[in-house]
Amino acid sequence: MKLLITGAAGFIGFHLCKSLLEEQYQILGLDNLNEYYDKNLKTNRLKILKSYNNFEFEKVDISKREEITTPFNNFKPNKVINLAAQAGVRYSLKNPYAYIDSNIVGFINIIELCCQNDVSGFIYASSSSVYGSNKKLPFSENDNTNNPISLYAASKKSNELIAHSYSYSYGLHTTGLRFFTVYGPWGRPDMAYYIFTKKILNEEPIIVFNNGNMKRDFTFIDDIILGTKAAIKKNYKCEIFNLGNNKIEKIMNIIEIIEKETKRDAIIKFLPMQLGDVEETFSNINKSTKMLDFLPKVSINEGIPKFIKWYKSYYK
């Protein structure tokens, strides 16, 4: 089977490509290699992927239709996995146009090409951020998601609505995956656990928002990849799934694990809640367990040490 994966040099995209390449899928990876975070991390991920004979790569920007049409048409994918997006809640306050270009214009370009090329399945990344400041926990796919509190969340909600319309207007099979705080080796340097590890190792102060009262459903990358692969294989007509660890963790617990693993004490500066952020996320995965056989296995007590081991090795 031929798969086209956007955001192939990104954190989740890299791990997904690597896992599928080992299963002998033929993959075309697309990425614009932007400089939102350390570009070297992206190029080093790509070096690993390019070592596989069944991997091709094109540096393109999905928001530019003229750049992606030719590689898409030439490759003729059976299914498409859209992971390319401008990530980050806080950055949307500084550069809103990046989110419109990548997450909305880019999304419509990819899904339209899927229709034009009779692609059998379109699987795309959504986000737990679509739940906004929903007070009902854990978050269920049936909950109201009409009140996003950040542009990033609004862009992801728009993806779900566009996918729904394409499924029912054109018969395109679409599956949206609401990822919950994904972490692990080769992760994104703008994520809290990554920043905490770097600064604690360097004996620098860390900033903790909401005075340390943040809670998140941390989901290890290996579990996310298993859930995503299941979605690719099942290829439902029009569904949305939570992919989370189904366990809520205090941010201070994450810091304690990092302190233990690095054998260093964190120097903490507490600040109030940031605009666009939510206090807690918590996934209900009953639907994902039933329809994707999704059962996350890695706890933060196992996952954070795995990340720190990779971090020390990568940065020597």
N, C-alpha and C positions, 0 to 999 in steps of 0.2 A: 504494500500500500504506500502511496505517495502522500506525504503530509507537508503542508506549508505552515511554518510557525513564525509568527511575527514576534519581535522582541526576543529574538533567539540569543542575543548576547546579554540579556538581563538575567537577574537572579533565578526566577522561576523558569524562564525560557531555557536557560543553559541546562538546568537539571532535567527538565522535561526532554529536551533534545538528546542529551546524553543517554538517558534511560531508554528512549525509543530507538536510538541508533544501535544500542546493544541488542535490541530485539529485531534488528535488520530492516526497520522501516527506511524508506528513501525519504530524506528530508531536505527541503529548501528552507533555510533560515533567512529571515529579513530583519534588519536592524539599522537605525540611522546613527548609532554610536554617538549619541549626544553627550554633552558635558555636564549634565545635571549632577553626576558624581564622577569620581575617578575613572577616567577613560581606560587607564591601564588595566583595571579590574575586568572591564568588558573585553578588551583585546586578549587578555590572558585566558578568559573563559573560551573565547573563540578559537584560540590556538589548540585547546583540547578537542573541541568539536571538529576542527578541520583535520584532525588526525584520523578521522573515520572516513573510509572511502564512500560511504553512502550519505555523506553530508555535502551540500552545496550552500554557498552564502552569497547574498547580494546586499551591499550597503545601499539602502534606499530609505526614504522618508515616506511613510504610508499616507501622510497628509497631502503628498504631491502625487496626484493620480497618474501623471505622465511617467513617473519613475517606477511605479509598481505594476502597471498594466502589462508590459512586455514580459518581465520575469514570471508573473502569474500565469499569463497565457501560454508561455513556452513550457512551463513545468507541468501544467495540467494536474493540479492536486486532486486527490480523492476527498480529502477533508482538510479544513483549515482551522488552526488554533490561533486566536488573536490574543496575544499577551502584551503587545506593544501599547504603551500608555505613558503619559506624563504622570508620574507617581507623586505622592506626598500631599498632605492636607495643608501644611503651613506654606509651602512654596506657591500654592494657588493664590495666596493673598498678594504675592509679589509679582507673579507672572501669569495672569489668568489666560492670556492668549495661547500659551503653550498647551493648556488643557483643552481648549476649543480645537486647536489644530490637530493634536494627536488623538485625543480621546473621542472627539465627535466627528470631525472631518475625516480623520484617518479611519475611524470605525466604519463610516458609511462607504468609504472607498473600498474597503476590504469586503464588506458584506455584499455590496453591489457586484463586485467581481465574482463572488461565490455564485450568485444567481446567473450571471452571464456565462459561467463555465460549468454549470450543472454539478456543482460540488455537492456531495451527499451529506456532509455534516459540517456545521460551523460551531466551534466551541470557543467561548470567550471569557476573559477575566472580568468579573465584577468585583465587588468589595463589600466588606462588612460595614463600611462607612455609609452605605445607602440607608441603614437603619436610623441614622441621625441620633437624636437624643432620646430615642425610644426608651421608656421606663420599664417596659415589660421584658423580663428576662426569664429564660434565654431567648435570643432573637430567633424567630421562626420565619420560614419563607412566606407564610401567610400573613405576617404582620404588615401594617401600613408602612410604606416607604416613600410617602409623598412629601416628606418634610426634611430634605437634606440640609445640613447646616454648613456645608463647605462646597465650593465649586467643584472640587474633585469628586465629592459624593454625587453632586448633581450630574456630572458628566457620566458617571457609572450608571446612575439611574436611567439616563437617556439611552445608554447602550442597551439596557434591558428592554426598554420600550420599542426601540428600533428593531431589535431582534424579534420581538413578539410580532410586530407588524409584518416583517419579512416572512416569518413562519406561516402566518395566516393568509398573506396576500400571494405568496409565491411557492409555498410548500417547502421552503428551506428548513431543514432540521437544525434547530439552534439550542445550545445548552449554555447557560450562564452559570459561572462559579463564583460565589461570594467568598473570597479568601479572608481568613481571619488572622491577622498579625503573623505573617510567615517569617520564620527565622531559620538560621543554620549556616553551614559553611558556604562560602562564596556569596554571602548575603549583601544587602544594600548598606553602604556606609552611612546613609542618612537615618537609619533606624536606631531607636534608643539603645537596644542591647549592644549594638556595634559601637556606638559612641561611648557608652559606659565602659565597655571593655578597653577601648583605646585609651581613654582618659585615666582610668584606674591603673592600667599598666604604666602609664606615663606620670602617675602621681599628680594629675591635674584635677581641678574641681569639676564635678558633673552637675548639670542643671536638671532638677526634677520638678516637673510642673504639677499643678494642683496640690502643692504642698505634700506630695508623696502619696496622694489618695487615688492615683490612677490604677485601673484594673483592666487587664486584657486577656483575651483568649489566645494564648501563644500556640502556634501550630508549626511543628517541625517540617522542614522542606520535604523529607522523604514521604511523610504522610500526605502532604499536598500533591505530590507527584502520583502516588497511588490513586488518589481520588480523581485527578485529572485524566489519567490514563483510562480509568473506568468510564468516565464521561465520554471519552473519544470512542471507546468500543461499544458502549450502549447506544449512543447516538439517538437520543430521544427526539421527538418531533419539536417540542417547545417546552423546556423545563428550566428551572433555576434551582440551584442547590447551595446550601451552606457547606463550606469545607473548613471546619475548625476543630479544635481539640476537645470541645465540649467540656472545658474546664476553665474557670476564671482564676487568674493569678494576679496578686498584688505586685505592682512594679517594684516595691521595696524588697519582695522576695527574690526577684530577678537580680537585684543589686547584691543581695546577700550571697547568692550562688556564685556570682562573678568574683566577689571578694574572697570567697572560700577557694575558688579555683586558681585565682591569681596570687593568693596569699598576701593581699594588700587591702588596706582599708580605703573605702571611698571617701572623698572629700565632697560633701553634698551641699549644694545651694538650692534651697527650695524657692519656687516661684508660683504665682497663681496660675489658674487654668489659662491656656492659650486660646485665642479666637479660632473657632472652627473645629476644635477638638471635642471629644466626648469623654466622659468620666470612665465608662466601662463598656466592654463588649463581651458577649457570651453567646456561643452558637448552640442552637438546637440542631442536632444532626440526625434526628429520627428519619427524615425523608431520605437523606444521603445514605444512611445505613441500609434502609430498605431497598432503595432503587439503584445504588451504586456499590453496595457491599462495603461501604466506607467505615472503617474502624481504626481511628488513629491509635498508634501504639507508643509514641515517644513522648515522655513527660519532660518538663523543663529541667528536672534534676539529671536527666540523661542528655537532653538536647543542648543545653547551654554549655556544658563541658565539651561536647563534640565541636561546637562552634569555636570555643576558645582554643582548643587544640589546633584546629585549622588556622585560626588567626595567628597564633604564635609561629606556626610553620610557614605561612604565607609571607608574613612580614619579618620573619627571622629575628 
